[in-house]
Amino acid sequence: MKHLLIATAAVLALAGCGEKPQTAAGVKSDKAPHTGTGKSFADAGWKQGDKGSWEQQLKTRTVNGQNADYVRAQ
């Protein structure tokens, strides 16, 4: 019985050694952010692929506050 308990403890102690390393997986894009996704879900003032309108939207978002909805909800 004592040998079984030691063997079980050893197996449990070594169980973490076989864990595979985690790597960052997900969507990776080599495109610039202003090129868009090709989908129609975009803000009305921004034209996908137009860097100038992208920068203008970022400026507008910064001026208006990125958390404007949070402030309105309170």
N, C-alpha and C positions, 0 to 999 in steps of 0.2 A: 504494500500500500504506500509506503514511504517513497519507493522508487517511482511509482506512478505519479505521485504528487510532485516530485522533483522534475520528472520528465515533462509534465504538463506546464510547470512554471518555466522551464527552459524553452519550451515551444512558444509560449506566450511572450516571453522576453525577446526572443529572436524574430517574432512575427513582423516587427517594424523594420527589420533590416532588409526585407525583400520589397519594400515599397519602391515603386517606379518614380523617377524624378518628374516633377510637374513642370510643364513648359507653357509659356504663354501662347495659347491658341485662340484663334478667332479670325475675324475679318481684318485683313491687312490690305492697305491700298497704297499704290505708288502714285496715285493721282493727286493733284493739288486740291485742297478743299473747295475752292471756288468752281471747280468743274462740275460739281453736283453729282447726283446719283442717277440721273436719267429718268427719275420718276416725277410725277406731277405734284408731289407733296412738298411744295416750297412756298416761301412767303411771297406775297404779291409783288413786293418791290424789288425782288431779286431775280435776275435772269441767270439761269444755270450756264456756266461757262464764261460769264462776264466778270472779270476780276474787279473792275471798278464798282459795279453794283454790289459785289460781295463785301468790299471794304466799306462802302457806304452803309450797308446793313449792319456791319459790326459797329461802326461809329454810332449809328442810331440806337442800337441795342445798348451800348455803353451809356449814352446820354440818358436814355429813358430808364435805365436800370434793368439789369437782367432779371431781377426778382420783382418786377412790377406787379405781376399777378399775385405774389405773396402779400404785398402791401395792400392791394385792393381787397384781398380776401379777409383781412383782419377787421 
